[in-house]
Amino acid sequence: MNITDTDILKNYGAYGVGTRVLGLAARAEEACSGAYAEIKDIVAFNQLKVLDAFRQEKFSDVHMGQTTGYGYDDIGREKIENIFARVFGAEKAYVRIQISSGTQAISALLWAVLRPGDEMLSVTGRPYDTLMSTIGIGSGENDMSLASYGISYKQVDLKESGEPDLEAIKAAITDKTKMVFVQKSRGYTGRRALLNSDIKKIAECAKQVKPDVIVAVDNCYGEFTEKTEPTQNGADIIAGSLIKNPGGGICKTGGYIAGRADLVENAARHLTTAGLGSEVGPTLGLNGMIARGLFTAPQCVGECLAGAVFAAKLFELAGYATSPSAEEPRGDIVQTLTFGDPEKMKKFVGAIQSCAPVDSFVTPEPWDMPGYQDQVIMAAGAFVQGATTELSCDGPMKPPYIAYMQGGLAREQVKLACMLALED
């Protein structure tokens, strides 16, 4: 293969990528052809599923109107929530711009299910850092936590292989266990993301022991990476953010909770008030944004996955430890790269920032980010602050210095950023 005549050189060579890295990129592209085909199949399946939900609900221009104040009788909001419920195979969905983060949505999910005297059992190890304060564990102890209301917490770690430890889960469930909590994505750990087949095994295992136990899933980063969702695999309730996968790179804010109708309504009551629940919440003319974001989400997630697959193979060829590999099935859009050196990690994150459409001239530095136990370095040159469907990269500054890369509205941006990082 004559590298100098390839499209790769024509497209990327002019931006500072040298012949050696272009050669590795060409090898990576060739090696990823099978994974790209699988992603294309998942995208097509999910895109048609989403389209069908819009058609079944008879979505119309009138549903993109505006409500203010209390937001009573917002027919567009109700229609969008019905569409989300169809897409996720759920009884009910609560989709609101008033939810500003995935953590807020998950926190509401927890408060919707748990009551004093109940126990929360996390079966994927310790949850993501930003949930610590809600639960009241580690450095997150406070008088507004679940713990302060007499709700206890227990955890079962995953097996070393990343598989759920079903026997340990069975042994850990007691009469007090009200919720089995699953974090689908890897968070700031080296473990793999769970697949929906894993979640199905967890749900079946837990309900064998205690049929009325609630299986709840933090679905952030996981939507549309597979052909089904956790609520189609035994989960009773899930939550996530609209500036991640289901917002399609279009939503500027918002979050969702979906699942069993009574649990979703309880979450709405927690976020509003007991007498109002899901009946209030003005959409301020943003229904069209949310609807369009959901419609484009499968394609957007496909670009994120393709970029992650390329990054995995490119850095693997360059001798770095990556997870997941290019060939592994993916349960989220996160790609980890292990550098073992703080300076290499800083340079990589800086290269990601330099390829951003926003603030490309900024140099990321570690800082004490609210809600995290360690200093975090973050590249986030996004049109929407914190949007992880746009290319971003972050990680705690601690050994073994793992960078967590996610997103990418266009795979070409991800490829260029990775090639320039390797050049550096």
C-alpha positions, 0 to 999 in steps of 0.5 A: 500500500502506497501511504502517500497516495491514500485519502488518509494522507490527503485529508490529515497530512496537511494538519500536521500528521506525519507519515509514520502515524499515517501508516499506523492509521491506515493499518487501524482503518483496515483492521476496524472494517469489521467493527465499523460494519457492526456499528452501521448495523446497530445504527440502522436498527436504532434509527428505524426504531426511533423513527417508528416511535415518532410515527406511532405517536403521530408527532406533528409541528403542533408538538413543537410549541411553547409553554411557560410558567407551570407548563400545564397541558404541554401536549408536545412534552407529553408526546415526546415523553411517550416517544422516549417510553416507546424507544426504551421499551418503558411504561413511562418516561419523564423528559425535562430540560429542568434536569441539568445533569445525569447525576440529578436524574439518577439522584431523583431515581434513587429518591423515587425508590428508596425509603428509610429502613431500605437498603441500596445494593450496588452490584457494579462496585462503587458508583460514579464519584458525583453520586457519593454525596447523594448516597452518603458514602466516602467523603460524601457524607452530609445531612441531605444524603440517603444515609442521613435518612436511614437508607443503608448502602452495600456493594458487590464488586464485579469479578476481575473479568468485568462480569457481574458476580451473580452468586455474590449478588444472590448472597448479598440480597436480604429482606432490607434490599429494596434496590439493586443498582447497576452502573452500565458505563465504566466511570473512572475505573478500568473495568469494561462497560456492562452490556444489556445481556449482563443487566438481564442476568443481574435482573433475573438473578436478583428477582429470583431471590427477591421478586419485588426488588427494584433493578435500577440502572445508571444508563449514562453513555450507554443509550443506543450503543446496542439494539436494546436498552436496560428496560428491555432487559429486566431493569425497572427504571433507568436514568440519563442525560440529554447532553449525552447519547439521547440528545444527539449532540443537539440538546443544550440541557436536560435529562430523562428517567424511564421505566415502570410508571409508578417509579417514574412518577415518584421521581417526578414528584421528587423533582417537583412536588408530591401534588404536582409530579409530572404535570408541571414543567414548562418547555419554553419552546425547546420541544423541537430541540429535544425531539430532533436530538432524540431523532439524530441520536442513533447516528450521533452515537454511531459516530462516537463509537466509530471514533472510539474503535479507531482510537482503540486500534491506533493506540494499540498498534502504537503499544498502549493499553486500551479498553475496550479493544477495537473488536470487543462489543461496546456497552458505552461510548467511552474509550480508555487509554492507559499512559502510566505517566502524568505528562503523557496523559496531559499531552494527550488531553491537550491534543484532544482540546487542540482539535476542538471547534471551541477553545482549541487554543486552551491548554487543559490543566488538572483542577479540583473539580466539584464532586470528585475525589482527585484532581481531574484534567479535562478537554471539553471544547464543546458547543454545549458545556459538558456535552459528552457526545461532543469529543471530550476527554478527562480523567483523575490525575492518579496512577495508572493515569487513565484518560477517558475519551468519549464522544465525537459528533464527527469521526474525522475529528476523533481521528485527527485528534488521536493522530496528532496526540500520537505525533506528540 
